[in-house]
Amino acid sequence: MRDSEFFGHVTALAPGKVNLSLRVGPLRADGYHEVATLYYAVSLYEEVLASPRQDGAITVSLSERSAFTGVEHQDHATGGTVPVQIPLDENNLAYQAADLLRKALQERDAATLSFPGTERPSYGVDLTITKNVPIAGGMGGGSADAAATLVACSALWEAGLTKEQLAELGARLGADVPFAIFGGAAVGQGVGDNLSPLLTRGELHLVIVPASTGLSTPEVYRKLDAMRDAVELTADDPELDDDLVRAACAADAEMITTLMANDLQAPAVAMLPALDDMMDAGMAEGAMQGMVSGSGPTVMFLARDASAASQLATGLQERLDVWAIPVSGPAPGARLL
């Protein structure tokens, strides 16, 4: 008897991530940018519970245990904010991941289950997501949902696929999905999907501060292009600092503080100026370094150790009445619970 028949469901976890460095090259003809980034998985996990359905449908719902259920986005036409809820239909990355895996398995079945009268699986699933990674915060929460869904549904449907095969499927959904499957630390190139895993030792300790207002990743990239055009700056091909890569492998927090960089920080701050005040507050509370995570608006602070991270989180919460979350890394990739 398989686990899904015994328990009635399969649960998987996948980590959120920060970018210890994110260098952005010029706009490509396909509308994307070449990037060079250092992905670092942290101990904030998305959880996906997959329960079988016999009718072949895919449904998505949010668990009541979710720390995040929605976010406000800036309306640049009015200057105000508008609430944005997580889509629970085919626009959700978890739904798309399950559908992508289902189609791949149906194609495999069509080629292998050719005997007359052979009953083919329905590949239906109810997905329940517990969101613990900030929404629209530059930490890859949606990609982690997709990664956890691929791992959970692969087990639920007894697909027998390796992590490498699941990552190949996940890359069709976005550059961050393969990294969420593997976790740890990695250099990402191309559009971020060309991964080179890093062999790391030791831990880094950070504090994550989610923002109440989200930022659209495409809009942040467009803002970067506009800011470069305004000063007639031609972007070079992006490269990572080799010393930063070595420091991340050795968990050398002192060295990392001098080398962290994010080309998307300036446009993110231009769109949400309060991020600058947040980073100043973190430094005043004893952070070694602060930076916008990815396309923002989540801000991350590097701390000397676990105790310092805890003290920093408490200080930020008391000073600014924000939610500050101590995390560590590198965290493992998507896995069954």
C-alpha positions as CSV (number, residue, x, y, z in Angstrom):
1,M,0.0,0.0,0.0
2,R,1.4,3.4,-1.0
3,D,1.7,6.2,1.5
4,S,-1.0,8.3,-0.3
5,E,-3.5,5.4,0.1
6,F,-2.6,5.0,3.8
7,F,-2.6,8.7,4.8
8,G,-4.8,10.0,2.1
9,H,-2.4,12.8,1.2
10,V,1.3,13.7,0.6
11,T,2.9,16.9,2.0
12,A,6.1,18.6,0.7
13,L,8.1,21.6,1.8
14,A,10.2,23.9,-0.3
15,P,12.4,26.9,0.9
16,G,12.2,30.6,0.1
17,K,15.4,32.2,-1.0
18,V,17.4,35.4,-0.9
19,N,19.9,36.7,-3.4
20,L,23.2,37.5,-1.8
21,S,24.1,39.2,-5.0
22,L,22.1,40.0,-8.1
23,R,23.7,41.6,-11.1
24,V,21.5,42.5,-14.0
25,G,22.6,42.8,-17.6
26,P,21.0,44.6,-20.6
27,L,17.5,43.8,-21.8
28,R,17.4,40.9,-24.2
29,A,15.4,40.6,-27.4
30,D,13.0,38.2,-25.7
31,G,12.1,40.7,-23.0
32,Y,14.2,39.1,-20.3
33,H,17.5,40.2,-18.8
34,E,20.7,38.3,-18.4
35,V,21.5,38.0,-14.7
36,A,24.3,36.6,-12.6
37,T,23.0,35.9,-9.1
38,L,24.0,34.0,-5.9
39,Y,20.9,32.1,-4.7
40,Y,20.7,31.2,-1.0
41,A,17.9,29.1,0.4
42,V,16.7,30.1,3.8
43,S,14.7,28.4,6.6
44,L,11.3,29.8,5.6
45,Y,9.3,27.0,4.0
46,E,6.2,26.8,1.8
47,E,4.2,23.7,2.5
48,V,1.9,22.0,0.0
49,L,-0.5,19.2,0.9
50,A,-1.6,17.1,-2.1
51,S,-4.7,14.9,-1.8
52,P,-5.9,12.7,-4.6
53,R,-9.0,13.3,-6.7
54,Q,-10.6,10.7,-8.9
55,D,-12.2,13.2,-11.4
56,G,-8.9,14.5,-12.8
57,A,-9.5,18.1,-11.6
58,I,-6.8,20.3,-9.9
59,T,-7.9,22.6,-7.1
60,V,-5.9,25.1,-5.0
61,S,-6.7,26.5,-1.6
62,L,-4.9,28.3,1.2
63,S,-4.4,26.8,4.6
64,E,-5.7,28.8,7.6
65,R,-2.2,28.3,9.0
66,S,-0.7,30.6,6.3
67,A,1.3,33.5,7.6
68,F,0.6,35.4,4.3
69,T,-2.6,35.4,2.3
70,G,-2.4,38.6,0.3
71,V,-0.5,41.8,-0.2
72,E,-1.1,45.4,-1.4
73,H,0.4,46.7,-4.6
74,Q,1.1,50.3,-5.6
75,D,-1.2,51.6,-8.3
76,H,1.1,53.9,-10.2
77,A,-1.8,55.6,-12.0
78,T,-3.3,56.9,-8.7
79,G,-0.4,56.6,-6.3
80,G,-2.5,54.6,-3.9
81,T,-2.4,50.9,-3.1
82,V,-4.7,48.1,-4.2
83,P,-5.2,44.7,-2.5
84,V,-3.9,41.7,-4.4
85,Q,-5.0,38.2,-3.4
86,I,-3.2,35.0,-4.3
87,P,-4.9,33.4,-7.3
88,L,-6.5,30.0,-6.6
89,D,-7.0,29.0,-10.2
90,E,-4.8,28.2,-13.3
91,N,-2.9,31.5,-12.6
92,N,-1.3,30.0,-9.5
93,L,2.1,28.5,-10.0
94,A,1.2,25.5,-7.9
95,Y,-1.7,24.7,-10.2
96,Q,0.5,25.2,-13.2
97,A,3.1,22.8,-11.7
98,A,0.6,20.1,-11.1
99,D,-0.9,20.5,-14.6
100,L,2.6,20.4,-16.2
101,L,3.5,17.2,-14.4
102,R,0.1,15.7,-15.2
103,K,0.5,16.3,-18.9
104,A,4.0,14.9,-18.8
105,L,2.7,11.7,-17.1
106,Q,-0.2,11.5,-19.5
107,E,2.2,11.6,-22.5
108,R,4.3,8.9,-20.8
109,D,1.2,6.8,-20.2
110,A,0.1,7.2,-23.8
111,A,3.4,5.7,-24.9
112,T,3.6,2.9,-22.4
113,L,0.0,1.9,-21.4
114,S,-1.1,0.7,-24.8
115,F,-2.9,-2.5,-23.9
116,P,-6.7,-2.4,-24.6
117,G,-8.7,-1.9,-21.5
118,T,-5.8,-0.5,-19.5
119,E,-7.1,2.0,-17.0
120,R,-5.0,5.2,-16.9
121,P,-4.6,7.3,-13.8
122,S,-6.8,10.4,-13.5
123,Y,-4.0,12.6,-12.0
124,G,-6.5,14.8,-10.1
125,V,-5.3,16.6,-7.0
126,D,-6.4,19.0,-4.3
127,L,-3.6,21.3,-3.3
128,T,-3.6,23.1,0.0
129,I,-0.8,25.7,0.4
130,T,0.5,27.0,3.7
131,K,2.3,30.2,2.8
132,N,5.2,31.2,5.1
133,V,7.3,33.1,2.5
134,P,6.3,36.8,1.9
135,I,4.1,37.3,-1.1
136,A,5.5,39.4,-4.0
137,G,8.5,40.0,-1.7
138,G,11.5,38.9,-3.9
139,M,11.9,35.6,-2.0
140,G,10.5,33.2,-4.6
141,G,7.5,32.1,-2.6
142,G,5.4,31.2,-5.7
143,S,8.3,29.2,-7.1
144,A,8.7,27.4,-3.8
145,D,5.0,26.5,-4.1
146,A,5.6,25.1,-7.6
147,A,8.6,23.1,-6.4
148,A,6.8,21.6,-3.4
149,T,3.9,20.8,-5.7
150,L,6.1,18.9,-8.2
151,V,7.7,16.9,-5.4
152,A,4.3,16.2,-3.7
153,C,2.4,15.2,-6.8
154,S,5.3,13.1,-8.1
155,A,5.0,11.1,-4.9
156,L,1.2,11.1,-4.9
157,W,1.0,9.8,-8.4
158,E,4.0,7.5,-8.0
159,A,5.7,9.1,-11.0
160,G,9.2,7.8,-10.1
161,L,10.8,11.0,-11.3
162,T,14.2,12.3,-10.0
163,K,14.8,15.8,-8.6
164,E,16.7,16.5,-11.8
165,Q,13.7,15.5,-13.9
166,L,11.4,17.6,-11.8
167,A,13.7,20.6,-12.0
168,E,13.7,20.3,-15.8
169,L,9.9,20.5,-15.8
170,G,10.0,23.3,-13.2
171,A,12.3,25.4,-15.3
172,R,9.4,25.9,-17.7
173,L,7.5,27.8,-15.0
174,G,10.3,30.1,-14.0
175,A,14.0,30.4,-13.2
176,D,13.5,30.2,-9.4
177,V,11.7,26.8,-9.5
178,P,14.7,24.6,-10.1
179,F,16.6,26.3,-7.3
180,A,13.7,25.7,-4.9
181,I,13.8,22.0,-5.8
182,F,17.6,21.7,-5.1
183,G,18.0,24.3,-2.3
184,G,21.3,25.1,-0.7
185,A,23.3,27.7,-2.5
186,A,24.0,28.1,-6.2
187,V,25.2,30.5,-8.9
188,G,22.4,31.3,-11.4
189,Q,23.2,32.6,-14.8
190,G,21.3,33.2,-18.1
191,V,17.8,34.3,-16.8
192,G,18.8,32.6,-13.5
193,D,17.9,29.1,-14.5
194,N,21.4,28.0,-15.4
195,L,22.4,26.7,-12.0
196,S,25.8,25.8,-10.6
197,P,25.4,24.4,-7.1
198,L,27.9,25.4,-4.5
199,L,29.5,23.2,-1.9
200,T,29.0,25.1,1.4
201,R,30.1,24.6,5.0
202,G,28.8,26.5,8.0
203,E,25.7,28.6,8.3
204,L,24.7,32.2,7.7
205,H,22.1,33.9,9.9
206,L,19.8,36.6,8.6
207,V,16.7,38.6,9.5
208,I,13.9,38.9,7.0
209,V,11.5,41.9,7.2
210,P,8.5,41.6,4.9
211,A,6.9,44.7,3.6
212,S,3.2,45.4,3.8
213,T,3.2,46.5,0.1
214,G,4.4,44.2,-2.6
215,L,6.3,45.0,-5.8
216,S,5.8,43.4,-9.2
217,T,9.1,41.9,-10.4
218,P,8.5,43.0,-14.1
219,E,7.8,46.5,-12.9
220,V,11.0,46.6,-10.9
221,Y,13.0,45.5,-13.9
222,R,11.3,48.1,-16.1
223,K,12.1,50.8,-13.5
224,L,15.8,49.7,-13.7
225,D,15.8,50.0,-17.5
226,A,14.2,53.4,-17.2
227,M,16.8,54.6,-14.6
228,R,19.6,53.4,-16.8
229,D,18.2,55.0,-19.9
230,A,17.8,58.3,-18.0
231,V,21.5,58.5,-17.4
232,E,22.4,56.9,-20.7
233,L,24.0,53.9,-18.9
234,T,24.7,50.9,-21.0
235,A,24.6,47.7,-18.9
236,D,27.5,45.3,-19.1
237,D,27.2,41.5,-19.2
238,P,26.6,40.6,-15.5
239,E,29.3,38.8,-13.5
240,L,29.5,37.7,-9.9
241,D,32.4,38.6,-7.7
242,D,34.5,35.4,-7.2
243,D,35.4,36.5,-3.7
244,L,31.7,36.6,-2.8
245,V,31.2,33.1,-4.1
246,R,34.1,31.8,-2.0
247,A,32.8,33.7,1.1
248,A,29.3,32.2,0.7
249,C,30.8,28.7,0.4
250,A,32.7,29.3,3.7
251,A,29.9,31.1,5.4
252,D,32.3,34.1,5.9
253,A,29.8,36.7,7.0
254,E,32.4,39.4,7.4
255,M,33.5,39.1,3.8
256,I,30.0,38.8,2.5
257,T,29.0,42.1,4.1
258,T,31.6,43.9,1.9
259,L,30.5,42.2,-1.3
260,M,26.7,41.9,-1.2
261,A,25.1,43.8,-4.2
262,N,21.7,44.1,-5.8
263,D,21.2,46.0,-9.1
264,L,17.4,45.9,-8.4
265,Q,17.7,47.7,-5.0
266,A,17.8,51.2,-6.5
267,P,14.6,50.8,-8.5
268,A,12.9,49.0,-5.7
269,V,13.8,51.9,-3.3
270,A,12.7,54.4,-5.9
271,M,9.3,52.7,-6.0
272,L,9.1,52.3,-2.2
273,P,11.3,54.9,-0.5
274,A,10.4,53.5,2.9
275,L,12.8,50.6,2.2
276,D,15.7,53.0,2.7
277,D,14.5,53.9,6.2
278,M,14.1,50.2,6.9
279,M,17.7,49.4,5.9
280,D,19.0,52.4,8.0
281,A,17.0,51.1,11.0
282,G,18.5,47.6,10.6
283,M,22.0,49.0,10.6
284,A,21.2,51.1,13.7
285,E,20.0,47.9,15.5
286,G,23.3,46.1,14.8
287,A,23.0,44.4,11.5
288,M,26.3,43.7,9.7
289,Q,24.7,44.6,6.4
290,G,21.2,45.2,4.9
291,M,19.9,44.8,1.4
292,V,16.7,44.5,-0.6
293,S,16.1,40.8,-1.4
294,G,15.8,40.1,-5.1
295,S,13.2,42.5,-6.7
296,G,12.0,43.4,-3.2
297,P,10.3,44.7,-1.2
298,T,11.4,42.3,1.5
299,V,14.6,43.5,3.2
300,M,17.2,41.1,4.5
301,F,19.9,41.8,7.1
302,L,23.0,39.7,7.7
303,A,23.8,39.0,11.4
304,R,26.9,37.7,13.0
305,D,25.3,34.6,14.5
306,A,21.9,33.1,15.7
307,S,21.9,35.1,18.9
308,A,22.6,38.4,17.0
309,A,19.9,37.6,14.5
310,S,17.4,37.1,17.3
311,Q,18.4,40.3,19.0
312,L,18.2,42.2,15.7
313,A,14.7,40.9,15.0
314,T,13.5,42.0,18.4
315,G,15.1,45.4,18.1
316,L,13.5,46.0,14.7
317,Q,10.1,44.8,15.9
318,E,10.3,47.2,18.9
319,R,11.6,50.1,16.9
320,L,9.4,49.9,13.9
321,D,6.5,47.7,14.9
322,V,7.3,45.3,12.0
323,W,7.4,41.6,11.6
324,A,11.1,40.6,11.6
325,I,11.9,36.9,11.1
326,P,15.3,35.3,12.0
327,V,16.3,32.7,9.4
328,S,19.3,30.6,8.6
329,G,20.8,29.0,5.5
330,P,21.7,27.2,3.4
331,A,18.4,25.4,3.7
332,P,17.7,22.1,1.9
333,G,15.5,22.0,-1.2
334,A,12.0,20.6,-1.7
335,R,11.3,17.4,0.1
336,L,8.6,15.2,1.4
337,L,7.5,15.9,5.0
